[in-house]
Amino acid sequence: MTTPLRADDPREVAGYRLVGRLGGGQLGTVFLGRSRSGRLVAVRVVAPQLAADAEFRRRFCELTASARTVSGFYTAQVVDAAADGDVVWVASAYFPGPSLREAVAAHGPLPEEPLRALGSGLAEALAGVHAAGLLHGGLTPGDVILADDGPRLTDFALARLWEAAHPSRTVGATPGGVFLAPEQVRTGAAVAASDVFSLGAVLVYAATGRNAFGDAGGSDALLAVVTREPDLTGVPQPLTSLIGACLAKDPQARPDLGELVRGLAGPGPGDWLPPTLVEMVGERKAEADAHTGTGAQPGRLPRRALLAAAGVAALTAVGVPLAIRAASDDGRQPATADSGSGSAAGVVKLTAGALVEVGREEGDGQGIGYSPDGRLLATGGKNKVVLIDPAAGKQVGVLPVDRALGTAAAVAFSRTGGLLAAGYSLPPDLRSRDDGERAHGRAAVTVWDAASRREVVTVVAASQGNPLGQAHAVAFSPDGRLVALGRDGRDSIGTVLVWEVASGKQVASLVVGPGSNGTLGAARSVAFSPDGRTLAVGYGTDLKGAVDLFDVSSSFAPTATLALDKTDPYGVTSLDFTPDGKTLAGSFGGLAVWDVPGRKLTATLTGVDSHCQSVSFSPDGKLIAGAFSAYSQGGGVVVWNLASRKGTPVRTGRSGGGQVAFGPDGRTLAATTDTSELLGAVQLWSVG
């Protein structure tokens, strides 16, 4: 519940106007803030005594940068942060609703079905935190918000900063110590399984209204965690065994998060809360609506899925002159940008056009593609594909993807046939008797006729055993006969599935990177060569990646692997061929160029630390564009002349560029980005 600001509280932090207090603790005070557009965020202002600690600031920067890469429906996304001024602060998406601690204190324990929804949502959220290389390390009922469409995990970026700033303090001084795992109590160190233990303890509290190891405080509570067995009295019988396993003293005996998502699966959030809590959430929403001044429901703030970088280093690191101007206050591009004198050979001039907002939900503005005639531009969003008229610089339609679990994250047009495809994850169909349809981690591709916007076919890919599996990339063969989907793999880094569009028949299932798929492993990019004879698949995991080539005419027989010594955590995230098919480019954090017939790397235009997310060749093959994400101060797009290797950098959005594409005439360029209010958008430029 929001309380009024005090006389000595700040009224604004970095452009966010503070409208009330949400809470506080040892790390500082949490305020309800409002952006210039009226969107609400939770702004934590770090306590001055901590902000004065240089080591704390360094660790704060590391953790908030990593936290910005965390994505998922059940996490309160970190959208902005700074530690280089007088005030150290971090802003997260705000969800109106009580904390789990408030809800249980006011209305008692949760029934079984809400408890299942709570547990599976938090397990999925923690899996996303772990995938970003983070641990929560201090989950308590106060870190969980009960929103109307499911639980949200908060403070995953900062839960361990108190200990980092005060390494001499005992673990007993940690808030919420009764929810710590035994290994944390003994050594002060957390592992991934420690978060599973804390989740189990939180679920016992939610189910019973009391702590699993008794109500003792201080060192007695910590001793109980280490020596006593949990009291599960009152936990619904069907969940007793699973929650009890979470509380095993041995970390290796605890279930993993995927097992928890599967074991706790219920009918899904929907109207997931009991009536008394629905009313409580409604009160918080009404209060939030009053602060927006519009009556619009505040909620998830879109952001780019970023990798940590520092300011404009993402652009300067690519080795091009930094002849750019900062983005204007409204988040739009400056009028023009080039990398030197306009008469210099090989210089590309970019002139910013429209910045087209594509939605107000987390995940809006994912993937991008032009129709062959250049009259349409498509980008994915939450349960939709947005169509843009690039000439007019405005939205002209929306294709609903109601069956998607979240975002239609991959889009592609066919070169012939007038088709448009979108790839997305599917929720489990818990009403089905088919085990495959009830499984988490399924994916699908829907194909439409772009002119009539009529659905042509939807094909479904079975789960690969990863409950958090996603659809990462889609591509058509040049004749529009085939459509390919890149995704996670079972006993491999990734899998690519290929279907006939006309019949919906699967014609290939290709394994890339045999072995374990690691933490973030997947086939994240797919591209057919212009002659349709080769399918290229980019993939990676654990800072290693490659591109596998397959011969389409020989039943997709593998023909070559183009390896990279080092990639970012996601591997090769984007691929594009030149029109003659002889050159292939790929983003891997950096930007690589290969000679396809010679099967060799010919250039690395920028290294892995520049955080290049996607690539696109111009239709004549003379230019190549790369999109770059960056931390806090924004990244952007660089366009190189391939012959001269000279590049033109331009800034875009607050969080940089996501996906980039040249128009079919080579005169326009588009990239997914965000506005100054962190809303998903597409930026357009003219090239010449």
Buried (B, 14 or more C-beta within 10 A) or exposed (E): EBEEBEEEEBEEBBBBBBBBBBBEBBBBBBBBBBBBBBBBBBBBBBBEEBBEBEEBBEBBBBBBBBBBBBBBBBBBBBBBBBBEEEBBBBBBBBBBBBBBBBBBEEBEBBEBBBBBBBBBBBBBBBBBBBBBEBBBBBBBBBBBBBBBBBBBBBBBBBBBBBBBBBEEEEBBEBBBBBBBBBBBBEEBEBBBBBBBBBBBBBBBBBBBBBBBBBEBEEEEBBBBBBEEEBBBEEBBEEBBEBBBBBBBBEBEEBBEBBBBBBBBBBEBBEEBBBEEBBEBBEBBBEBBBEBBEEEEEBBBBBBBBBBBBBBBBBBBBBEBBEEBEEBEEEBBBBEBBBBBEEEEEBBBBBBBBBBBBBBBBBBBBBBBBBBBEBBBBBBBBBBBBBBBBBBEBEBEBBBEBEBBBBBBBBBBBBBEBBBBBBBBBBEBBEEEEEEEBBBBBBBBBBBBEBEEEEEBBBBBBBBBBBBBBBBBBBBBBBEBBBBBBBBBBBEBBBBBBBBBBEEBEEBBEBBBBEEEBBBBBBBBBBBBBBEBBBBBBBBBBBBBBBBBBBBBEEEBEBBBEBEBEBBBBBBBBBBBBBEEBBBBBBBBBBBBBBBBEEEEBEBEBBBBBBBBBBBBBBBEBBBBBBBBBBBBBBBBBBBBBBEEEBBBBBBBBBBBBBBBBBBBEBBBBBBBBBBBBBBBBBBBBBBE
